[in-house]
Amino acid sequence: MQIDVQAREDIAKYLLRMEYKNGMQLSFKKDTYHFFEGNASERVSCVANHDMDGFKKIGFCFENLKDITVDGGDSLFLFHNVMLPFSCTGCENITLRNFKIDVKEICGVHSTVLEDGTLKLWEEDRLRTEGGILYGEIDGEQYPVRYFIEIDTDRDTIAYDTNDIGFPKVEAEFTEEGNLRILTPFPKAPKAGNTLFIRFGKTFMPGFFFENCKNIRLENITVHYTYGKAVLAQLCEDITVENFRLTPSPGRYASNASDGLHFVECSGRLTAKNCHFEKQMDDCINCHGIYLHVEESENGIHLVRLMQRQQLGVPVFRSGDRIRVVDSRSMLTKGYTVVKRVENISRALWRLETEESTIIRAGDSLENAEHAPELYIEGCYFGKNRARGILTTTRGKTVITKNRFETTGTAVMIAGDANHWYESGAVRDVTIRENEFVNCNTNRWGRGAIDIVPQIAEKHGGYYHKNIRIENNVFRVFDMPLVYAESVDGLWISGNKVEKTTDYPPKGLYEKELEITFCRTEMKN
């Protein structure tokens, strides 16, 4: 069944009346389609790695459907309120293609730094001072300003060695000319002529949310801005993202409030091919599981807790799932068991009954061993964003090839921890091949172009990661190191080409091209 959608002033109201059915194709004629929250669907969802719980207003809401296609016909979907553009739960064979997404108001305001240090605002009527404290407005709500990002206007990227400029609170006043004067002292005064992006708000909700879905395809989509991750998929299987662009609309620097693609507790094969990620306010791609903390354990019954506040409500375990038991301090595997029964107590607490009870102790960490997707990233561009390029912690095969990185933090980060972000998945087969790394890590989001940095509290002789190959890449670098690595059993580095640049001054924090600690390595020129 194919439905051709005409341009309407409030498309959300039109979609609200539509009955979605299996096998349906929604085709849009090229136009601008406006979405307002007043006529949108509303659902309660717990979305990993976001700040907003509870009800969310939704543009396209697909539930328990199969074989659905949305073809936007190169249209623009413009959201006038804080909304979740696409939500898919319990769906199979979903294809979304050929459209752009943008929002009326982003989580921040752009400004130009003047010679006297005041700021000339690009957007009017979105900043307020109350009691001398600076606030920003999104969708009628006020949020305190706490962060600034300085943009080098000449280079069109985040200014060298500035990182996040953060404050507990920002004191400010408006001048008679209508410019903004920041009274809170900066660690380093922003350069006149540069752009200062004034950040506020939260990581509200993603552009695309997928939960318990299988076989998802995103094709020829441009995201100019969403209020969280561009794509957040949790507990999903088999996702392909091709010709996906994350780039700001004219007159803006920020392309997104947070990450590009974010995969949590997924499985199957995850693919990103020929994509473009630039100028978002966090990492480009992140793929990981979740460690849960064991609070109590007795006779095969375990009380476990989701520790990171942005993970609350995510149902990591189901009956029949295989569990990996990890020592939280050493991060080493203690053994495996199988879930017999799961009981949800609250958003944070779960009671598990397992088959094997003797290996689990209070203080351990648990991860779902079934959720170990393969990750393939090819032919993509990553750059000019706040923070890193690719973060991956999955035991599935990972191939990162033929990409170009110009990230202001580390380009590829392989971490894992059970103490802060609780992102699980010690890698077992990673290949980083034939990529180009150009002046990465101009700011302090990492150490080298490639960082392998599991957060291990106590080292007890074992390795956390295994089998990582870094081969036939080109590193164009202004500083050291190329690779910073810890705790890898089988680190192969060979056939890479290094070219020194003078585009930025070196920081001088490291002296060697390779900073390697507690790894079993093999290196060749």
C-alpha positions in Angstrom: 0.0 0.0 0.0 1.4 3.4 -1.0 0.2 6.7 0.3 1.3 10.0 -1.3 1.4 12.8 1.2 0.7 16.4 0.1 2.3 19.4 1.7 0.3 20.6 4.8 0.9 23.3 7.3 0.9 20.9 10.3 1.9 17.5 9.0 1.9 16.0 12.5 -1.9 16.4 12.7 -2.3 14.6 9.4 -0.1 11.7 10.5 -2.0 11.5 13.8 -5.1 10.5 12.0 -3.4 7.9 9.8 -3.6 4.2 10.5 -0.2 2.7 10.0 -0.3 -0.9 8.5 2.3 -3.5 7.6 3.7 -3.1 4.1 2.9 0.7 3.9 5.0 3.1 2.0 4.7 6.8 2.8 5.8 9.0 -0.2 6.2 12.7 0.2 6.3 15.3 -2.6 9.3 17.6 -2.3 8.3 20.4 0.1 8.8 21.7 3.6 6.6 19.9 6.1 6.0 21.6 9.5 5.7 19.6 12.8 4.1 21.1 15.9 3.8 19.3 19.2 0.1 20.2 19.7 -1.1 17.5 17.3 1.7 15.0 17.8 1.6 11.4 19.1 2.9 11.0 22.7 4.6 8.0 24.2 6.6 7.2 27.4 10.1 5.9 26.6 13.4 5.4 28.4 16.1 6.4 25.9 19.7 5.5 26.7 22.2 8.3 27.0 19.7 11.1 27.1 18.5 13.4 29.9 14.7 13.5 29.3 12.6 10.7 30.8 8.8 10.2 30.5 6.5 11.4 27.8 7.8 12.5 24.4 6.1 14.2 21.5 6.7 12.3 18.3 6.4 13.1 14.6 6.4 9.6 13.1 5.4 6.9 15.6 5.7 3.3 14.3 4.9 0.4 16.7 5.0 -3.4 16.1 5.0 -3.0 12.3 6.7 -4.8 9.4 7.9 -3.7 6.0 7.4 0.1 6.3 9.1 2.7 4.0 9.1 6.5 4.4 10.4 8.2 1.3 10.7 12.0 1.8 11.2 12.9 -1.8 14.1 15.2 -0.7 11.7 17.2 1.5 12.6 19.1 4.7 10.8 18.0 7.9 11.0 21.1 10.2 10.2 20.7 13.9 8.9 23.8 15.7 9.0 22.3 19.2 11.3 19.9 21.1 10.1 16.7 19.6 11.3 13.2 18.7 11.0 13.1 14.9 11.0 9.3 14.4 10.2 6.6 17.0 10.2 2.9 16.0 9.6 0.2 18.6 9.1 -3.5 18.0 9.4 -3.0 14.2 11.0 -5.1 11.5 12.2 -4.1 8.0 12.0 -0.3 8.3 13.4 1.9 5.6 13.7 5.7 5.9 15.1 7.7 3.1 15.4 10.9 1.0 14.7 13.7 3.4 16.2 16.4 5.7 15.5 17.1 9.4 15.9 20.5 11.1 14.5 22.4 14.1 13.4 25.9 14.6 15.5 26.5 17.8 18.7 24.7 18.7 20.3 24.3 22.1 22.4 27.4 21.9 23.0 30.8 20.4 25.8 31.9 18.1 27.8 35.1 18.6 30.8 37.0 17.3 33.5 38.1 19.6 34.1 41.8 19.2 37.3 43.8 19.8 36.2 45.0 23.2 35.4 41.4 24.3 31.6 41.7 24.1 29.5 39.4 22.0 27.3 40.3 19.1 24.5 37.8 19.0 23.3 36.2 15.8 19.9 35.3 17.2 17.7 37.7 19.1 15.4 37.2 22.1 16.7 33.8 23.2 19.0 34.9 26.0 17.9 36.4 29.3 19.6 37.6 32.5 18.0 37.1 35.9 19.8 38.3 39.0 22.8 38.8 36.7 22.8 35.1 35.7 22.6 34.1 32.0 19.8 31.9 30.7 18.9 30.6 27.3 15.4 29.7 26.1 14.3 26.7 24.1 10.6 26.1 23.3 9.5 28.5 25.9 11.6 27.0 28.8 14.7 28.7 30.3 17.9 26.9 31.0 21.1 28.2 32.6 24.0 28.8 30.3 27.1 26.8 31.5 29.2 26.1 28.4 30.8 28.0 25.5 32.5 26.6 22.4 34.9 28.9 20.6 35.0 28.5 16.8 38.1 29.5 14.8 36.3 31.5 12.1 39.2 31.2 9.6 39.6 27.5 10.0 35.8 26.8 10.4 36.5 24.4 13.3 36.7 24.5 17.1 39.6 26.8 18.1 42.8 25.1 19.0 43.3 24.0 22.6 40.1 25.6 23.9 38.0 22.5 24.7 34.8 23.1 26.7 34.7 26.4 28.4 32.5 25.6 31.3 31.2 27.3 34.4 28.9 26.4 37.3 27.0 29.6 36.4 27.6 32.5 34.0 27.2 36.1 35.1 26.4 38.5 32.3 24.8 41.8 31.2 23.6 43.4 28.1 25.2 46.6 26.8 23.4 49.7 25.5 24.2 48.5 22.0 22.4 45.2 22.7 25.7 43.2 22.8 26.3 40.6 25.6 29.1 41.1 28.1 30.2 38.0 30.0 31.3 39.0 33.5 32.5 35.6 34.6 36.2 35.5 33.8 37.2 33.1 31.0 40.3 30.9 31.5 41.6 32.3 28.2 39.9 35.3 26.5 38.2 34.3 23.2 39.8 35.8 20.1 38.2 38.8 18.5 36.5 37.7 15.2 35.9 34.2 16.3 32.5 32.7 16.8 31.4 31.9 20.4 28.7 29.3 20.6 26.7 29.7 23.8 25.3 26.3 24.9 22.3 25.6 27.1 19.5 23.0 27.5 19.8 19.3 27.8 20.3 16.2 25.8 16.5 15.9 25.4 15.8 13.2 22.8 17.2 11.8 19.6 16.2 12.5 16.0 15.6 8.8 15.4 14.8 6.4 18.2 14.8 2.6 17.6 14.0 0.0 20.3 13.6 -3.7 19.8 13.7 -3.4 16.1 15.3 -5.5 13.4 16.6 -4.7 9.9 16.7 -0.9 9.8 17.9 1.1 6.8 18.6 4.8 6.8 19.4 6.1 3.3 20.1 9.6 1.9 19.2 11.5 5.0 20.5 14.8 6.1 20.2 15.9 9.7 20.7 19.6 10.3 19.9 19.5 14.0 18.2 17.3 16.6 17.9 17.6 20.4 20.1 14.7 21.3 21.8 12.0 19.3 20.9 12.0 15.7 20.2 8.3 15.9 19.8 6.3 19.0 19.2 2.5 18.6 18.9 0.3 21.7 18.3 -3.5 21.7 18.1 -3.6 17.9 19.5 -6.0 15.4 21.0 -5.3 11.9 21.2 -1.6 11.1 22.5 0.0 7.8 23.1 3.7 7.6 24.3 4.9 4.1 24.8 8.4 2.7 23.7 9.9 6.0 24.8 13.5 6.5 25.0 15.4 9.8 25.7 19.0 9.0 24.3 22.4 10.1 21.8 24.4 8.1 23.0 27.8 6.8 23.7 30.4 9.5 24.6 27.8 12.2 27.7 26.1 13.3 26.2 23.4 15.6 24.7 20.5 13.7 23.4 18.5 16.7 23.1 18.6 20.4 25.1 15.4 21.0 26.4 12.3 19.1 25.8 11.3 15.5 25.0 7.5 15.6 24.7 5.8 19.0 24.2 2.1 19.3 23.4 0.6 22.8 22.9 -3.1 23.5 22.5 -4.0 19.9 23.3 -7.1 17.9 23.7 -8.4 14.4 25.5 -6.2 11.9 25.8 -2.4 12.2 27.0 -0.6 9.1 27.8 3.1 8.4 28.9 3.7 4.8 29.6 6.9 2.9 28.4 9.1 5.7 29.4 12.6 6.7 29.6 13.8 10.3 30.6 17.3 11.1 30.1 20.0 13.8 28.0 18.1 16.2 28.4 18.8 19.9 29.7 15.3 20.8 31.1 12.1 19.3 30.3 10.9 15.8 29.6 7.2 16.3 29.4 5.3 19.6 28.7 1.5 19.9 28.7 -0.1 23.4 26.8 -2.2 25.9 26.0 -1.5 29.5 27.6 -2.8 32.7 25.2 -3.3 35.6 26.5 -3.3 39.2 25.7 -6.2 41.5 24.5 -4.8 44.8 23.4 -8.1 46.5 23.8 -11.7 45.5 22.5 -14.8 47.3 21.6 -18.3 46.2 21.3 -17.3 42.5 19.2 -14.2 43.1 20.9 -10.9 42.4 19.9 -7.3 42.9 21.6 -5.3 40.1 21.6 -1.6 39.4 22.0 0.6 36.3 24.6 3.1 37.6 24.7 5.8 35.0 21.7 8.2 35.1 21.3 8.3 31.4 20.8 4.5 31.2 17.9 4.3 33.6 15.0 2.2 32.3 16.9 0.3 29.6 16.0 -3.4 29.9 19.4 -5.0 29.4 18.6 -8.6 30.3 15.8 -11.0 29.2 15.2 -14.6 30.2 17.6 -16.9 28.4 20.3 -14.3 27.8 23.9 -15.3 28.5 25.6 -13.1 31.1 29.3 -12.2 31.3 30.5 -11.7 34.9 33.2 -9.1 35.3 35.4 -8.1 38.2 34.7 -4.4 38.5 38.2 -3.5 39.7 40.3 -5.5 37.3 37.8 -5.5 34.4 38.6 -9.2 33.8 36.0 -11.9 33.0 35.1 -14.2 35.9 32.8 -16.4 34.0 29.4 -16.8 32.4 25.9 -17.7 33.4 22.4 -17.6 31.9 19.4 -15.6 33.0 16.4 -17.6 34.3 14.1 -14.8 35.3 14.1 -11.0 35.3 12.0 -8.7 37.5 11.9 -5.0 37.1 11.8 -3.1 40.4 12.4 0.4 39.3 14.1 2.3 36.4 17.4 1.6 38.1 17.0 -1.7 39.9 16.4 -5.2 38.6 16.3 -8.6 40.3 17.9 -11.4 38.3 17.7 -15.2 38.8 20.6 -17.0 37.1 21.5 -20.7 36.6 25.1 -20.5 37.9 25.2 -18.6 41.2 28.7 -19.2 42.6 30.6 -16.9 40.3 28.6 -13.7 41.0 29.4 -11.6 44.0 28.3 -8.2 45.3 30.5 -5.6 43.7 30.8 -7.4 40.4 29.6 -6.0 37.0 27.3 -7.9 34.6 26.9 -7.4 30.8 24.7 -9.1 28.3 27.0 -11.4 26.2 24.3 -11.8 23.5 24.6 -8.1 22.6 27.9 -8.1 20.7 27.3 -6.6 17.2 29.6 -6.5 14.3 30.5 -2.9 13.3 31.6 -1.8 9.8 32.4 1.8 9.1 33.6 2.6 5.6 34.1 5.7 3.4 32.9 8.3 6.0 34.1 11.8 7.0 34.4 12.8 10.6 35.4 16.3 11.6 35.1 19.8 13.1 33.0 18.4 16.0 33.2 18.7 19.7 35.0 15.5 21.0 35.9 12.3 19.3 35.2 10.4 16.1 34.4 6.7 16.6 34.0 5.0 20.0 33.6 1.3 19.9 33.4 -1.3 22.7 31.9 -4.4 21.2 33.2 -8.0 21.1 31.9 -8.4 17.6 34.2 -8.0 14.6 34.9 -4.3 13.9 36.3 -2.9 10.7 37.0 0.8 10.3 38.4 1.5 6.8 38.8 4.2 4.1 37.6 7.0 6.3 38.9 10.5 6.8 39.2 12.0 10.3 39.6 15.6 11.2 38.2 15.4 14.7 39.2 17.9 17.4 39.6 14.9 19.8 40.9 11.5 19.3 39.7 9.9 16.0 39.1 6.3 17.3 38.6 5.5 20.9 38.4 2.0 22.3 37.7 2.2 26.0 35.3 0.4 28.4 34.7 1.0 32.1 32.6 -0.1 35.0 33.2 2.9 37.1 32.0 6.0 35.3 30.0 5.7 32.0 29.6 1.9 32.5 30.0 1.2 28.8 30.8 -2.4 28.3 32.2 -4.6 25.6 35.9 -5.5 25.6 36.9 -5.8 21.9 38.1 -9.0 20.4 38.6 -8.3 16.7 39.2 -4.7 15.5 40.8 -3.7 12.2 41.6 0.0 11.6 42.9 0.1 8.0 43.5 2.5 5.1 42.2 5.6 6.9 43.4 9.1 6.8 44.0 10.9 10.1 44.5 14.7 9.7 45.5 16.9 12.7 43.3 15.0 15.1 43.2 15.9 18.8 43.7 19.6 18.5 41.8 19.8 21.8 41.8 17.7 24.9 39.3 15.0 24.1 41.9 12.2 24.1 45.6 11.6 23.9 46.5 10.4 20.4 44.9 10.0 17.0 43.9 6.5 18.2 43.2 5.9 22.0 42.9 2.4 23.5 42.1 3.4 27.1 40.0 1.0 29.3 39.5 2.4 32.7 41.0 -0.3 35.0 41.2 0.4 38.7 43.4 -2.5 39.6 45.6 -4.4 37.1 46.0 -8.1 38.0 48.0 -9.5 35.1 45.3 -10.0 32.4 44.4 -8.0 29.4 41.1 -6.2 28.8 41.1 -5.9 25.0 42.4 -8.3 22.4 43.4 -8.4 18.7 43.5 -4.9 17.4 45.2 -4.2 14.0 46.2 -0.7 12.9 47.6 -1.0 9.4 48.2 0.9 6.2 46.8 4.2 7.5 48.1 7.7 6.8 48.7 9.9 9.9 49.1 13.6 9.2 49.9 14.9 12.6 51.2 18.1 14.4 51.8 16.3 17.7 52.4 13.0 19.4 51.3 10.2 19.8 49.8 8.4 16.9 48.5 5.6 19.1 48.1 5.6 22.9 47.3 2.1 24.1 46.8 0.2 27.4 45.9 -3.4 28.2 45.7 -5.1 24.8 46.6 -8.8 24.1 47.6 -8.7 20.5 48.2 -5.1 19.2 49.5 -5.2 15.6 50.8 -1.9 14.1 52.2 -2.1 10.6 52.4 -0.4 7.2 51.4 3.1 8.4 52.6 6.3 6.9 53.4 9.4 9.1 53.6 12.9 7.8 54.4 15.8 10.1 52.4 19.1 9.7 53.0 22.6 11.1 49.3 23.5 11.1 49.2 23.8 14.9 51.8 24.1 17.6 52.6 20.8 19.4 51.4 20.5 23.0 54.5 18.6 24.0 52.8 16.2 26.3 54.2 13.1 24.7 57.6 12.4 23.1 56.9 9.1 21.2 54.8 8.3 18.2 53.5 5.2 20.1 52.7 5.3 23.8 52.0 1.7 24.8 51.6 0.3 28.3 50.9 -3.3 29.3 50.2 -4.6 25.8 51.4 -7.6 23.8 52.4 -6.0 20.5 53.8 -6.7 17.1 55.0 -3.7 15.0 56.3 -3.4 11.5 57.2 -0.4 9.3 
